[in-house]
Amino acid sequence: MIDPAGVYEINGLPLEVLEEGAQWKLVLAGVPEGFEPGLIRVDDSTFRVERGPMAGALLSFDGHEGGRVGPIPFARLERPYRQLPGYGLRPPPFVPDRERDGTFRDLLDRTEEGGRVEWDLPYPKHEFVRWAQRLDEFVFHSSTNRGIDEFQPIRNSMELLDHGGRGNLGAVYATHDGYWSMFFGIVDRERLRGSLRNGVYVWQAPDGRTTTTYQFSLDQESLRESPFTKGAVYLLPRSTFQRVPHYPGGPISDEWVSEQPVSPRASLLVEPDDFPFLDQIAGHDESEFLGMVDLFRELVARATAFDQPEDGGLVIDLEWSLEIDAMYAEWAALADRYMPVVARQLEGEGDSRTLLLHGPRPYLERVRERLEEFLSGPA
């Protein structure tokens, strides 16, 4: 019978399995004390998660190396568990107020269908967002584009560390949590290096109490430059949306998708100071990920030609050497971790190789643009 006690890493995050008396529990980044998910043994190597965002998921341990939760692998670590910055953020308290809430209702009712909320109230805008969330009628999508009349089911960015496939669908993405959505309306991605790390998590204590925490983090170098801007929070009708699981057959996530175009009910303009977590956004080290990006740029610089066949992939001809072989191996190891949804195949021998890539449309488009820039030569 496997003893799972120890520290693991899943998608770059620490996870500790502890035994307390006859009970097992999970310690995760940002989980408040007393709200840690429990683990129930199913068989010699498998446990079921009780409570929390991953309730119902099965953790399968393979002994000393690690294991999997659904399709997502985790690995055992020798170092102690460590908390991460940007996790465990608590939302400002929301106390129902009949006068304020009635004012919010009037404001939304007098906003034309698809119109902009004309803000003229003395309350923080995030309280309106929280009020609209509690109506349980909308999902939210925020953007630095303040003039979207209709959202199209096209994914324009790539989700990293996406083992389950939920982050790279051709769909309109949204969430029922307005605070989480607001983050995307105030971050200027044009001034950002690396990735956004963010999320909302609802935890349950054994006695039934619940609490919500958030995570917001940017590349630490970019954060020093305050890469924030103005944006809009869009209130979208839920009729064409459905919640997606963390992975096929797994627990339901807080993301919703629509495979049909969606017109917003209304939009609210926001600025960085409207975001209640602005001063709590953390910085993380993106050097490994950015190193992977730099390695791929070096590989692209060895391209001699490329083609995009009808199946939507990319076929890239590369000059080759022992130096490039080592570079490719280093890049491939990092790509396996950060981009598990990207499939690649290397063919050929001698002083040339052909790299076949398949993956999400936004990723392949970005690679194609890079290839076109390089092969067109200096302006």
Phi, psi and omega in degrees: 000127185286136172264110186275357185304133179151184181251136182231170174231128178231120183052039178082002183250143178283148179215126181243134176256122183238147172250124178237105185067236178262008185248146173251146177215163178252133171252121184235162180301123173085356181286128180292149179300135182092350180246013181297137176298147175267165176234132177246124181291131178260317175207197187300331186232003187235138177233149175255134180283131176250125176076156175089182186298335182252024181305131180096344180291150177256126175259120179252120182259140181250021178104238187278340189274320184153233181166206182214150166239109191060228178273000188267118181278152169225151186237143178288140178246153177269338183280161179293161176295142179226137174285156181244146177290151176090355179258163174073022180285131181263139179288155174297148181297142177241110181254122178305136181222114188299318182293311180298314183295325175295322177296319177297320180297317179296320181297315180292320182296326181272001175275123181299154177304123181079004184272177180264133176292119180274098188283120177218032187250156182275005183266156173297141181297329182293337176290325175295317179298317180295320177298314180297325177297319183290346174294335179062033180246337189241161159243161189239141173223124181245149185207155172281353172275113186270003187233040182273120178267332179209131178270134179259146182283065180230126178276122184256358177223166183249134177275124177278162176056033185263087180281333185268349178085359185284340187270358185228042178272153173279085189202166169277127180259145178202177176213153176279355180261111185293324180295316179300316180299319184305327181307320184284348178271350184239001178259123179274099185292339178293338181254013186249134171262143175078208190250163168267138174239123190198161177170168175233142185222130177253122184250149177237137173274160179302334181272006176099348178295149178234154175211153182243136174231160180233162175228128176219122183208143177234165172308130188297328178290319179294322183300326179298337180267007181047068185280061184244155185206184178271153180202201181215144171258124181257130174266115185250136175296146186275355195304324183259003184264153169219148178286146181250149178283162176300326175204160184307123180083359184265186180299152180286137179268183178265010176263144177239148178227149173234128178271004178244156174302149183227130173260133182289149171289320180195166175224150180235121178289137180226155175237166182309319182292346177283343183277119189290349180253013189307315183280358181250002177295127184264168175246138177238162182276113181257015187299323181292313179298315180294330174297321176298318179298317180296321178298319181291325175299321178295320177296316180300327179293348176262005181289140176250338178190163174208161179217152177238095183291174185296338181285357175091357179277193176229139175242116187241122175271131185232141167288153189224152176199174177298323179297316180291327178299317178293321178297317180296317181298319179293317178295318183297322179296319178289322179295325177301324183281310188275332187230063182295343180275357177265120178263140181221154177213131181250127182233157176107179179204174180076221186265019176212153177218160174238124180255123178255125180239137170226139181179191180301145182307314181300323180293312182295324178295319179296318178296317179300318178299318180296319179296318180296320178299314183292314186285342176284345177079177182294143180292000000 
